[in-house]
């Protein structure tokens, strides 16, 4: 009989924290929750919870996100783990972070039912508990790299969108202004957009043509990747 020594080892909590990014056609936002227990009660936090024995990390992230926001079938990606000994004053806890991408307009009715959560412009977000600000920085770094190597937008934009909205999304993620003509040419070269006969008439009398992503070609580019220098 082989005996194990697991019972001699330290038991450490494993948390999953979800960084939820949304886009409102103009700005990149982050969804935060006001913490309702100590330590740091009343301060703003990422969406988080603990891994259960019967779960893997992905299932835990999906459960936590659904419990706190009511959302299902959301794009999520594991980013990094934080393991400093004193990162959580309550208990030794390792946290694995995920980021999620959602179109705010499509999900806001679900989110408004949940309290106390709130959307903040990423640049105006309050100071977060523990090391959560560092988690957001790490997730943004990953998101920027992804935007330059794989298409971004299917999860963050409405089904139909203007080229201006697509450019605004990339400018929000990359945190810099982009040349309009160069951006349009670069994106058209990817061949993942379908130009519709419809126009968005809200921005001008002339209107702006609406686009959709070609989902099959989009997913192929996600798998293959590209070098999208802007």
The 8 nearest C-alpha neighbors of each residue, nearest first, counted from 0:
[[1, 2, 3, 4, 5, 6, 7, 8],
 [2, 0, 3, 4, 5, 6, 7, 8],
 [3, 1, 0, 4, 5, 6, 7, 8],
 [4, 2, 5, 1, 6, 7, 0, 8],
 [3, 5, 6, 7, 2, 8, 1, 9],
 [6, 4, 7, 8, 3, 9, 2, 10],
 [5, 7, 4, 8, 3, 9, 10, 2],
 [8, 6, 5, 4, 9, 3, 10, 2],
 [9, 7, 5, 6, 10, 4, 11, 3],
 [8, 10, 11, 7, 6, 5, 12, 91],
 [9, 11, 8, 12, 6, 91, 7, 5],
 [12, 10, 91, 92, 9, 13, 93, 90],
 [13, 11, 92, 93, 14, 91, 10, 49],
 [14, 12, 93, 92, 50, 94, 49, 11],
 [13, 15, 49, 94, 48, 50, 93, 95],
 [14, 16, 95, 94, 47, 48, 96, 49],
 [17, 15, 47, 96, 46, 45, 95, 97],
 [16, 18, 97, 46, 98, 96, 47, 19],
 [19, 17, 98, 97, 99, 45, 20, 16],
 [18, 20, 99, 30, 29, 98, 17, 100],
 [21, 19, 29, 100, 28, 99, 101, 18],
 [20, 22, 101, 28, 103, 102, 27, 100],
 [21, 23, 27, 155, 24, 102, 26, 103],
 [22, 24, 25, 26, 103, 21, 104, 27],
 [25, 23, 164, 22, 26, 168, 167, 156],
 [26, 24, 23, 167, 22, 164, 168, 27],
 [27, 25, 22, 23, 171, 28, 24, 120],
 [26, 28, 22, 171, 21, 121, 120, 20],
 [29, 27, 120, 121, 21, 119, 20, 22],
 [28, 30, 20, 119, 118, 19, 121, 21],
 [31, 29, 118, 19, 117, 119, 20, 28],
 [32, 30, 45, 116, 117, 44, 43, 29],
 [31, 33, 116, 44, 43, 115, 34, 45],
 [32, 34, 43, 42, 41, 115, 44, 35],
 [33, 35, 40, 41, 42, 36, 43, 32],
 [36, 34, 40, 41, 33, 37, 42, 39],
 [37, 35, 40, 34, 38, 39, 41, 33],
 [38, 36, 40, 39, 35, 34, 89, 41],
 [37, 39, 40, 36, 89, 88, 34, 87],
 [40, 38, 37, 42, 41, 128, 34, 36],
 [39, 41, 37, 36, 34, 35, 38, 42],
 [42, 40, 34, 33, 35, 39, 43, 36],
 [43, 41, 33, 34, 40, 39, 44, 128],
 [44, 42, 33, 127, 32, 34, 31, 128],
 [43, 45, 32, 127, 128, 31, 33, 34],
 [44, 46, 31, 47, 18, 32, 17, 16],
 [47, 45, 17, 16, 32, 44, 31, 18],
 [48, 46, 16, 15, 17, 45, 63, 14],
 [47, 49, 14, 15, 63, 16, 50, 46],
 [50, 48, 14, 13, 15, 51, 47, 12],
 [49, 51, 59, 13, 14, 54, 52, 15],
 [52, 50, 54, 53, 49, 59, 55, 13],
 [51, 53, 54, 50, 55, 49, 59, 13],
 [52, 54, 51, 55, 50, 59, 58, 56],
 [55, 53, 51, 52, 58, 59, 56, 50],
 [54, 56, 58, 57, 59, 53, 50, 51],
 [57, 55, 59, 58, 60, 54, 50, 15],
 [56, 58, 60, 59, 55, 61, 54, 77],
 [59, 57, 61, 60, 56, 55, 54, 62],
 [58, 60, 56, 62, 57, 61, 50, 54],
 [59, 61, 57, 63, 58, 62, 64, 15],
 [60, 62, 58, 64, 59, 63, 65, 57],
 [63, 61, 59, 65, 60, 64, 66, 58],
 [64, 62, 66, 60, 65, 61, 59, 48],
 [63, 65, 61, 67, 62, 66, 68, 60],
 [66, 64, 69, 70, 62, 68, 63, 67],
 [67, 65, 63, 64, 69, 68, 62, 70],
 [66, 68, 64, 65, 63, 69, 46, 113],
 [69, 67, 65, 70, 110, 66, 64, 113],
 [68, 70, 65, 66, 67, 109, 110, 71],
 [71, 69, 65, 68, 64, 73, 72, 109],
 [72, 70, 73, 65, 69, 61, 64, 68],
 [73, 71, 74, 70, 61, 75, 65, 101],
 [72, 74, 71, 75, 99, 101, 100, 70],
 [73, 75, 99, 100, 72, 154, 76, 101],
 [76, 74, 99, 98, 73, 97, 100, 77],
 [75, 77, 97, 98, 78, 99, 74, 96],
 [76, 78, 97, 96, 79, 98, 75, 95],
 [77, 79, 97, 96, 76, 138, 98, 141],
 [80, 78, 96, 95, 77, 81, 97, 137],
 [79, 81, 95, 94, 96, 82, 93, 78],
 [82, 80, 94, 93, 83, 95, 79, 96],
 [83, 81, 93, 84, 80, 94, 92, 86],
 [82, 84, 86, 85, 81, 93, 92, 87],
 [83, 85, 86, 82, 91, 92, 87, 93],
 [84, 86, 87, 83, 88, 91, 90, 92],
 [85, 87, 83, 84, 129, 88, 130, 82],
 [88, 86, 89, 85, 90, 92, 91, 129],
 [89, 87, 90, 85, 86, 38, 91, 129],
 [88, 90, 87, 38, 91, 37, 92, 85],
 [91, 89, 88, 92, 87, 12, 11, 85],
 [92, 90, 11, 84, 87, 12, 85, 93],
 [93, 91, 12, 13, 90, 11, 87, 94],
 [92, 94, 82, 13, 81, 14, 12, 95],
 [95, 93, 14, 81, 15, 80, 13, 96],
 [96, 94, 80, 15, 79, 14, 16, 81],
 [95, 97, 16, 79, 78, 15, 17, 80],
 [98, 96, 77, 17, 76, 78, 18, 16],
 [97, 99, 18, 76, 17, 75, 19, 138],
 [98, 100, 75, 19, 74, 20, 18, 76],
 [99, 101, 20, 154, 74, 155, 21, 19],
 [102, 100, 155, 21, 154, 103, 20, 99],
 [101, 103, 155, 156, 21, 105, 104, 22],
 [102, 104, 106, 21, 105, 107, 23, 22],
 [105, 103, 106, 107, 102, 23, 157, 108],
 [106, 104, 103, 102, 107, 157, 108, 101],
 [107, 105, 103, 109, 108, 104, 110, 102],
 [106, 108, 110, 109, 103, 104, 111, 105],
 [109, 107, 111, 110, 106, 112, 105, 104],
 [110, 108, 107, 106, 111, 112, 69, 70],
 [109, 111, 107, 112, 113, 108, 68, 106],
 [110, 112, 108, 113, 109, 107, 114, 116],
 [113, 111, 110, 109, 114, 108, 68, 69],
 [112, 114, 111, 110, 68, 115, 116, 67],
 [115, 113, 116, 112, 111, 32, 117, 110],
 [114, 116, 33, 32, 113, 117, 34, 31],
 [117, 115, 32, 114, 31, 33, 113, 30],
 [116, 118, 31, 30, 119, 32, 115, 114],
 [119, 117, 30, 29, 28, 31, 120, 116],
 [120, 118, 124, 28, 29, 121, 117, 30],
 [121, 119, 28, 123, 122, 124, 27, 29],
 [120, 122, 28, 124, 123, 29, 119, 27],
 [121, 123, 120, 124, 119, 28, 27, 125],
 [124, 122, 120, 121, 125, 119, 28, 126],
 [123, 125, 119, 121, 122, 120, 126, 29],
 [126, 124, 127, 123, 43, 119, 42, 122],
 [125, 127, 124, 128, 132, 43, 42, 131],
 [128, 126, 43, 44, 131, 132, 125, 129],
 [127, 129, 44, 131, 130, 43, 39, 42],
 [128, 130, 131, 86, 87, 127, 132, 88],
 [131, 129, 133, 132, 128, 134, 86, 127],
 [130, 132, 134, 133, 127, 129, 128, 135],
 [133, 131, 135, 134, 130, 127, 136, 126],
 [134, 132, 136, 131, 135, 130, 137, 138],
 [133, 135, 131, 137, 132, 136, 138, 130],
 [134, 136, 138, 132, 137, 133, 139, 131],
 [137, 135, 133, 139, 134, 138, 140, 132],
 [136, 138, 134, 140, 135, 139, 133, 141],
 [137, 139, 135, 141, 140, 136, 142, 134],
 [140, 138, 142, 136, 141, 137, 135, 143],
 [139, 141, 137, 143, 138, 142, 136, 144],
 [142, 140, 138, 144, 139, 143, 145, 137],
 [141, 143, 139, 145, 144, 140, 138, 146],
 [144, 142, 146, 140, 145, 141, 173, 172],
 [143, 145, 141, 147, 146, 142, 140, 148],
 [144, 146, 142, 148, 143, 147, 149, 141],
 [147, 145, 143, 144, 149, 151, 148, 150],
 [148, 146, 227, 145, 144, 149, 226, 228],
 [147, 149, 225, 145, 226, 224, 146, 227],
 [148, 150, 224, 221, 145, 146, 147, 225],
 [151, 149, 146, 221, 152, 220, 148, 217],
 [152, 150, 146, 153, 149, 154, 145, 155],
 [151, 153, 155, 154, 156, 150, 165, 168],
 [152, 154, 155, 156, 151, 212, 158, 157],
 [153, 155, 101, 152, 100, 156, 102, 74],
 [156, 154, 102, 101, 152, 22, 153, 100],
 [157, 155, 102, 152, 153, 154, 158, 160],
 [156, 158, 159, 160, 102, 155, 105, 104],
 [157, 159, 211, 156, 160, 153, 212, 210],
 [160, 158, 211, 157, 210, 209, 161, 156],
 [159, 161, 209, 210, 157, 164, 158, 211],
 [162, 160, 209, 164, 163, 210, 208, 207],
 [161, 163, 165, 164, 166, 160, 210, 209],
 [164, 162, 166, 161, 165, 167, 160, 179],
 [163, 165, 167, 161, 162, 166, 24, 168],
 [164, 166, 162, 168, 163, 167, 161, 169],
 [165, 167, 163, 169, 168, 164, 170, 162],
 [168, 166, 164, 170, 165, 169, 25, 163],
 [169, 167, 171, 165, 166, 170, 164, 172],
 [168, 170, 172, 166, 171, 167, 173, 165],
 [169, 171, 167, 173, 175, 174, 168, 172],
 [172, 170, 174, 168, 169, 173, 27, 26],
 [171, 173, 169, 170, 174, 143, 168, 27],
 [172, 174, 170, 175, 171, 143, 169, 146],
 [175, 173, 171, 170, 172, 176, 169, 143],
 [174, 176, 170, 173, 177, 171, 172, 169],
 [177, 175, 170, 178, 174, 173, 171, 167],
 [178, 176, 179, 170, 175, 182, 229, 166],
 [177, 179, 181, 180, 182, 176, 229, 183],
 [180, 178, 182, 181, 177, 183, 166, 163],
 [181, 179, 183, 182, 178, 184, 185, 177],
 [180, 182, 184, 178, 183, 179, 185, 229],
 [181, 183, 185, 179, 180, 184, 178, 186],
 [184, 182, 186, 180, 185, 181, 187, 179],
 [185, 183, 187, 181, 182, 186, 188, 180],
 [186, 184, 182, 188, 183, 187, 181, 189],
 [185, 187, 183, 188, 189, 184, 182, 190],
 [186, 188, 184, 189, 190, 185, 183, 192],
 [189, 187, 185, 186, 190, 184, 191, 183],
 [188, 190, 187, 186, 191, 185, 192, 220],
 [191, 189, 188, 187, 192, 186, 216, 193],
 [190, 192, 213, 217, 216, 189, 212, 193],
 [193, 191, 212, 213, 211, 190, 194, 210],
 [192, 194, 211, 210, 212, 213, 195, 191],
 [195, 193, 210, 209, 192, 211, 196, 208],
 [196, 194, 197, 210, 209, 193, 208, 211],
 [197, 195, 198, 194, 208, 209, 210, 193],
 [196, 198, 195, 209, 208, 199, 207, 210],
 [199, 197, 208, 207, 209, 206, 200, 196],
 [198, 200, 207, 206, 201, 208, 209, 197],
 [199, 201, 206, 202, 203, 198, 204, 207],
 [202, 200, 199, 203, 206, 204, 207, 198],
 [201, 203, 200, 206, 199, 204, 207, 205],
 [204, 202, 206, 205, 200, 201, 207, 199],
 [205, 203, 206, 200, 202, 201, 207, 199],
 [204, 206, 203, 207, 200, 202, 198, 199],
 [205, 207, 200, 203, 199, 204, 198, 202],
 [208, 206, 198, 199, 161, 209, 200, 205],
 [209, 207, 198, 197, 161, 199, 210, 195],
 [208, 210, 161, 160, 198, 195, 197, 159],
 [211, 209, 194, 160, 193, 159, 195, 161],
 [210, 212, 193, 159, 192, 158, 213, 160],
 [211, 213, 192, 214, 191, 193, 217, 210],
 [212, 214, 191, 216, 192, 215, 217, 193],
 [213, 215, 217, 212, 216, 218, 191, 153],
 [216, 214, 218, 217, 213, 219, 191, 212],
 [215, 217, 219, 191, 218, 213, 214, 220],
 [218, 216, 214, 220, 219, 215, 191, 213],
 [219, 217, 221, 215, 220, 216, 214, 222],
 [218, 220, 216, 222, 221, 217, 223, 215],
 [219, 221, 223, 217, 224, 222, 218, 216],
 [220, 222, 218, 149, 219, 224, 223, 150],
 [223, 221, 219, 220, 224, 218, 149, 217],
 [224, 222, 220, 221, 219, 225, 149, 218],
 [223, 225, 149, 220, 148, 221, 222, 226],
 [226, 224, 148, 227, 149, 223, 220, 147],
 [225, 227, 148, 228, 147, 224, 149, 229],
 [228, 226, 147, 148, 225, 229, 185, 146],
 [229, 227, 226, 147, 185, 148, 225, 182],
 [228, 227, 182, 177, 181, 185, 147, 178]]
